[in-house]
Amino acid sequence: MADIAVFVDSRGGNTRKVGDAIAEELGIKAGDVTAPVPDDAKIIFLGSGTYGGKPGEAMMKFIESGNFTGLKVALFGTSGGPAGSEKMIAVMADALKLKGATILGSYHCRGKFLFTNRGRPNKEDLDNAKKFAREMLKSG
């Protein structure tokens, strides 16, 4: 599926696990936000951890420097708590819309942070991420 790509900004590895599950479901490999968007991409999945209620700096630089005109984008992320995740996804969505992207949907789950959420993302979280990937392909 050369017209689909997955990009991840993950500091602690939680969002990387979700991105890898999504990529596995799509039969591709997840890339880092330092890689360019393939010219033939039609649907991209972008994932970031939540840092102070915001996406990672690398993700925002990726969005700000990219051309997303005509691309369909599915967003995903992880956070240590419930607060901030919706805001983080909204920040990414708003920035992408300004760059010409169409947002297909979003997925979020908890990630391990310090002493909380041990074992997260867990198998159920990753299975839900795979389900999200299938749903986004159908709607895209």
PyMOL commands that set and color helices and strands:
alter all, ss='L'
color gray80, all
select helices_A, chain A and resi 14-26+57-65+85-98+123-139
alter helices_A, ss='H'
color red, helices_A
select strands_A, chain A and resi 4-9+31-32+43-49+72-79+102-110
alter strands_A, ss='S'
color yellow, strands_A
deselect
rebuild
show_as cartoon
